[in-house]
Amino acid sequence: MNHNELITALSNKMNVPKSVVANLLETTVSVFVEQLVEDKTIGFQSFGNFEVRKKEERLSVHPNTQIRTLIPPKLVVNFKQSNILKDKLKDLPHHE
């Protein structure tokens, strides 16, 4: 699902104009980004948690050339699913 599909789905489900949904979604994402930049966790009880984690510096080896490269530390957003979501996904057929 892309951005426009999400706006359409929410608009249809809530019976609200797409422009209102688009504004709400843009504001929501903006608040999420602000919270993550401030190193705060964003949690949804039936969905999961988003949090910023630091990936440590590591050494990478190119498989073909065997050249070693030092990858610097960086911050990444991590998602941990809730048990409710995990249980719902468990019942779905596996994709192959």
N, C-alpha and C positions, 0 to 999 in steps of 0.2 A: 504494500500500500504506500503510495507516495503522498506528498503534501496535499495536492488537490483532491485526491481520492478521500483522504481523511476528512477534509473540510466538507466534501459532499456527503459523506456518510454521517458525520455529526449533524450537519444541517438537516438531513432527512430524518434522523432519529429524534432530534430535539424540536423539529418543526420551527426552525429559526433561519432567517436569511443567511446565505453563505457569507456575506460581508461581515455580519456580526460574529459568526463562527471564526472567520479568518482573523479578525481583530483579537478575539479571545485567545486563539491558538498562538498568535504572534506574541501576545502579552505573556502567556503562560511559559512559552519557551524562553522569553527574556528573563522572567523571574527564575526559572530553572538555572539558566546560565549564571545569573548573579549569585545564586546560592552556592553553586558548585565552585565558582571562583573564590568565594569566601570560605571554601573547604567545609561546607555543610552538606549533610546527607539529605536526600529527598526520598521520602518513603511513602508508599501506597500499600495499605494493609493487604489488599487482595491481589496486588500486582508484584511489588518488590521494591528494592532500594537502589538508588543511584548514589555513588560516592566517588570522590577523587582519591586515587591511589598513586603512590610514587613507584615507578619501575626503576630499579637500580641499574647502574651502569653495568654493561655486560660486553663480553667479547663474542663476536660473530665470525664464523669462518665460511667464506664463499665455497659452496660444494664443488664447483668446477675448477676454480683457480687456486683454492686453498689459501687465498689472501685473507689475513685476519684484519678485522675492523673493530674499533672500539665504539660501541653504541653508547652515547651519553645518557644519563638519567633523564626521565621525563615523567610528566604527570598524565595520567589517563583516567577516563571515566569508567568505572566498573559497575556492572549491574548484577545484583543477586536477586533471583526470583523468590517470591514468597512460597510458602508451602501450599497455599490455595492454588496458585498458578501451576506449581509443580504437579499437583494431583490432577489438575485438568489436562495438562499436557501428557501425563502418563497414560491416559485413556485413549489418546489419539493413535491412529495407525502410523507406523514408522514409514518415512519416505526413504526411498533408495534410489 
